[in-house]
Amino acid sequence: MSNKDKNAVSQLFQLLESRYALRVLWALRDGHPQTFRLLQDSVGGVTPNTLNTRLKELRAANLIEHGGNGYGLTKTGLDLLKRLSDLQAFSNKWVAAQAKLAETPAAP
C-alpha cells in the first residue's frame, strides 16, 4: 500500500473513530431521513452538543446531508455503508465465536 493510500485510510479512520460517528451513519443506513431528535434517540446516549459536532463533521466529509425531512446519507455515505454492509454478518459470527470461547474451559 502506498503512502497516499495509507494517508487516505488514516483520514477516513480518524473521522469514523470520532465518538458516535459510525453510530450516526449506521442509524441512517435504512435510507429514511431522521430529524435531530430522532437521530439522537437512534444513536442513544449522545449529548446534543456531541451529536451536533458529529453531524457537522460528517456533513463536511460529504457523508451525510440535511434536507427538508432531516438528515440522510449522501451518495458517498451510501457507498461507504455499502462497503461496510458485511459488518452485520461478521459481527454476528464474531459474537457467537466469542460466546463459544467464553464457554470453553481454559486448558490447564
C-alpha positions in Angstrom: 0.0 0.0 0.0 1.4 3.4 -1.0 1.8 6.3 1.4 -1.0 8.0 -0.4 -3.3 5.0 0.2 -2.3 4.8 3.9 -3.0 8.5 4.4 -6.4 8.2 2.8 -7.3 5.2 5.0 -5.9 7.0 8.0 -8.0 10.1 7.3 -11.2 8.0 7.0 -10.5 6.0 10.1 -9.8 9.3 12.0 -13.2 10.5 11.1 -15.0 7.2 11.8 -13.2 6.8 15.1 -14.8 10.0 16.4 -17.2 9.2 19.1 -20.6 8.3 17.7 -19.7 8.9 14.1 -20.2 5.3 13.0 -23.4 5.1 15.1 -24.8 8.1 13.3 -24.0 6.6 9.9 -25.4 3.3 10.9 -28.6 4.9 12.2 -29.2 6.4 8.7 -28.4 3.2 6.8 -32.1 2.4 6.1 -32.3 5.4 3.8 -35.0 7.2 5.8 -34.1 10.8 6.8 -34.1 11.5 10.5 -34.6 14.7 12.4 -32.0 15.7 15.0 -34.2 14.4 17.9 -34.9 11.1 16.2 -31.3 10.7 15.3 -30.3 11.4 18.9 -32.7 8.7 20.1 -31.5 6.3 17.4 -27.8 6.8 18.3 -28.5 6.6 22.0 -26.5 8.2 24.8 -25.2 11.1 22.7 -25.5 14.6 24.0 -26.9 17.3 21.7 -23.6 19.1 21.6 -21.7 15.9 20.6 -24.3 14.9 18.0 -24.2 18.4 16.5 -20.4 18.2 16.2 -20.5 14.8 14.6 -23.2 15.9 12.2 -21.1 18.9 11.1 -18.0 16.7 10.6 -20.0 14.1 8.6 -21.6 16.8 6.5 -18.2 18.4 5.8 -16.9 15.0 4.8 -19.9 14.7 2.4 -21.2 11.5 4.1 -24.5 13.0 5.2 -26.7 15.8 4.2 -29.6 17.8 5.7 -32.7 18.1 3.8 -36.3 19.2 4.4 -37.1 15.9 6.1 -34.0 15.6 8.3 -30.5 14.1 8.0 -29.7 11.4 5.4 -26.8 9.8 3.7 -25.2 11.2 0.6 -24.2 9.0 -2.3 -20.8 8.9 -0.8 -22.2 7.9 2.6 -24.3 5.2 0.9 -21.2 3.9 -0.8 -19.3 3.7 2.5 -22.2 1.8 4.2 -22.5 -0.5 1.2 -18.8 -1.4 1.7 -19.4 -1.9 5.4 -22.6 -4.0 4.8 -20.8 -7.2 5.7 -20.2 -5.8 9.2 -23.6 -7.1 10.5 -22.9 -10.7 9.3 -19.3 -10.5 10.6 -20.3 -9.1 14.0 -22.9 -11.9 14.4 -20.3 -14.5 13.7 -17.8 -12.8 15.9 -20.2 -12.5 18.9 -21.1 -16.2 18.5 -17.4 -17.2 18.4 -16.7 -15.0 21.5 -19.5 -16.7 23.4 -18.2 -20.1 22.4 -14.7 -19.2 23.6 -16.1 -17.9 26.9 -17.9 -21.3 27.4 -14.8 -23.3 26.6 -12.9 -24.2 29.8 -9.3 -22.9 29.9 -6.6 -25.5 29.3 -4.7 -26.5 32.5 
